[in-house]
């Protein structure tokens, strides 16, 4: 049990090899085209990715994409709250694992912004509408809503994207995204 724990939290397990710079988009094989929509495709395409084979930027970009897909699948009613919470915990764990020694180091902000943009590029390769502000809105709705059961099972993929755009366009001056 302890060996498994050590391996899971070993910071050096995220490689920084002197190899050609790659992004999440470069390493994911896009194979799925499911009826449940783009979030299901993203989730299934990245599900088996061994992030420990790759650099920190791929691991963190993966975490952003996985959390986004989980939020979308939750709002579609495909994922349960526990599924979203698991993806959110993986996201937070990878944020900690990819810190530069001191969480307040300014390089962390730059690194997180870079990974967020790489995740956005990856998400937009599935659907150009999955821009940063829409993704932030999606995860914020799930993160901040106190009664998530009210959110669950109300949208198919296209309805969800239309709702997010409608909400964003009508509320963007009031949102702090």
Buried (B, 14 or more C-beta within 10 A) or exposed (E): EEEEEEEEEEEEBBBEEEEEEEBBBEBBEBEBEEEBBBBBBBBBBBEEBEBBEBBBBBBBBBBBBBBBBBBBBBBBBBBBEEBBBBBBEBBEEBBEBBBEEEEEEEEBEEBBEBBBBBBBEBBBBBBEBBBBBBBBBBBBBBEEEEEBEEBBEEBEBEEBBEBBBEBBEEEEEEEEE
